[in-house]
Amino acid sequence: MCCNCISALLISTCSVSLKIMAYSVSTAGVAKCNNKYFIAKRKPGKILGELWEFPGGKTEKGELPEEGLAREFREEFNVNIKVKNILCSGVFKHNENIYKLIAFKIDILSEKLELTEHTEYIWANEDDLPKYQFPESDIIIVNHLLNKGY
């Protein structure tokens, strides 16, 4: 099975059928420093505008999730990151599309950031995360951090 497909087994009373659902892989980087997490606010007028997020994005064809995440941080903040292990993952739906989210622990390798897709960023305390408005995908990460930690 390819990395961009998931399968779901549908069982009915008469027969068993296999349904293949194609999805895109979306990544997010979760950086932690001094018990605070890096989040950024998306620009208004864009998809999910004015929501806070753990930055990342969709992988491109032929790209590993870790490579896609590093590319997204270069494009959105002009920084390099060190992608470490997977923090959590989940499936979410946006519009009619299904995505698999893979959230990685990361280190941001520069103190200077350039905002190209965001209006601001902060280092938020874990206890304050529920105060921010996140898209559905990032709620997966917030819930993981609040219930299982980093």
C-alpha positions in Angstrom: 0.0 0.0 0.0 1.4 3.4 -0.9 1.9 6.1 1.8 -0.8 8.3 0.3 -3.6 5.7 0.6 -5.5 4.2 3.5 -8.0 1.4 3.4 -11.1 0.9 5.4 -12.9 -2.4 5.6 -16.7 -2.0 5.2 -18.7 -5.0 6.4 -22.3 -5.4 5.5 -24.7 -8.2 6.3 -24.4 -9.7 2.8 -20.8 -9.3 1.8 -17.4 -7.8 2.6 -16.0 -5.1 0.4 -12.8 -3.1 0.5 -13.0 0.6 0.0 -9.8 2.6 -0.7 -9.8 6.2 0.4 -7.1 8.4 -1.1 -5.9 11.1 1.2 -3.2 13.7 1.3 -0.5 13.7 4.0 -0.4 16.9 6.1 2.5 17.6 8.5 2.9 19.8 11.5 6.0 20.8 13.5 5.7 21.0 17.2 8.7 22.9 18.7 9.0 23.2 22.5 11.3 25.6 24.3 11.2 26.4 28.0 7.9 24.5 28.4 6.3 26.6 25.7 5.1 25.6 22.2 5.7 27.5 18.9 2.4 28.4 17.3 1.6 30.9 14.5 -1.5 32.8 13.3 -2.4 32.4 9.7 -3.0 35.5 7.6 -6.6 36.6 7.1 -8.2 35.9 3.7 -6.3 32.6 3.3 -7.6 29.1 3.9 -8.0 28.8 7.7 -7.2 32.5 8.0 -6.7 34.0 11.4 -6.5 30.6 13.1 -3.5 29.6 15.1 -1.6 26.5 14.1 1.4 24.3 14.6 2.9 25.2 11.2 3.4 22.7 8.5 1.5 21.7 5.4 0.8 19.1 2.7 3.5 17.0 1.3 4.2 17.2 -2.4 4.3 14.2 -4.7 7.4 12.1 -4.1 8.2 13.9 -0.9 8.7 12.2 2.5 6.6 13.8 5.3 9.8 15.0 7.0 11.1 16.6 3.8 7.7 18.3 3.3 7.7 19.7 6.8 11.2 21.1 6.4 10.2 22.7 3.1 7.1 24.3 4.6 9.2 25.9 7.4 11.7 27.2 4.8 8.8 28.7 2.7 6.7 30.0 5.6 9.4 31.3 8.0 12.7 31.2 6.1 14.3 28.9 8.7 15.7 25.4 8.8 14.4 22.9 11.3 15.6 19.6 12.7 12.7 17.0 12.3 12.8 14.5 15.1 10.4 11.8 16.0 6.6 11.6 15.4 4.6 13.2 18.3 1.2 12.1 17.2 -1.0 11.4 14.1 -4.6 11.4 13.1 -7.1 11.7 10.3 -9.2 14.8 9.7 -11.5 16.1 7.0 -11.3 19.6 5.5 -14.1 20.5 3.0 -14.5 17.2 1.2 -10.9 16.1 1.4 -9.5 13.6 3.9 -6.0 14.2 5.3 -3.6 12.2 7.4 -1.9 14.5 9.9 1.6 13.6 11.1 2.9 15.9 13.8 6.6 15.8 14.4 8.7 17.1 17.3 11.1 19.6 15.8 13.9 22.0 16.7 13.9 25.4 15.0 17.5 26.1 14.1 17.4 29.9 13.9 16.2 32.6 16.2 15.3 35.0 13.3 12.0 34.2 11.5 10.4 35.8 8.5 6.6 35.7 8.4 5.3 35.0 4.9 2.0 33.1 5.6 1.4 34.3 9.1 0.7 37.6 10.9 2.4 36.6 14.2 3.9 33.8 16.2 4.2 33.2 19.9 5.6 30.6 22.3 2.5 29.5 24.2 2.3 27.8 27.6 0.7 24.4 27.4 -2.1 25.4 29.8 -2.9 28.4 27.5 -3.3 26.3 24.3 -7.1 25.8 24.7 -7.5 29.6 24.7 -6.3 29.8 21.0 -8.6 29.0 18.1 -7.1 26.2 16.1 -8.3 24.3 13.0 -9.6 20.8 13.4 -6.3 19.3 12.4 -4.4 21.0 15.1 -6.9 20.1 17.8 -5.5 16.6 17.4 -2.1 18.0 18.5 -3.5 20.2 21.3 -5.4 17.2 22.7 -2.4 15.0 22.5 -0.2 17.6 24.3 -2.8 18.2 27.0 -3.5 14.5 27.6 -0.2 12.8 26.9 2.4 15.5 26.9 5.3 16.2 24.6 
